[in-house]
Amino acid sequence: MPEAIATSSKASVYVLFGGYWGAILLLGPTGNFIDKEWALPASAITFWCWMIIVWIISFALSGLKPKEWY
């Protein structure tokens, strides 16, 4: 694997890792411990919208084809 692709792939993985765990640590407690009817559905929707953005950024950074990135 060429060095440029390996470095890009590492950045892509770091984005996935940080994006996922950052969202879980922030939105999990927010959705579960705010005593409002809308809090849990709002945090779930926000999580999935955020993950779509993270996936797009990760794919763009990877420099891989979609099947290879997946």
Steps between C-alpha positions, in 0.01 A plus 500: 500500500650837403588726792261780391202264498600350835521846659169606347335179615627556854352851501175354373490248784578771757208707368269200530623422851479858627170573329332189638626517857462875523137471396434208735654676799315825432164388362452185711473679834322794338224281359461286809528745786317809375148465634319611186286288271694606190855448637552132414358512145688823433831354618449186288423703187793732570731201546413346163519833316841559661619150403406559135717813505783307669477222240520752215805670654666165570441382144636825356814475714561134421562540127358151454223365282167454682531121526858525632403771748205296628 
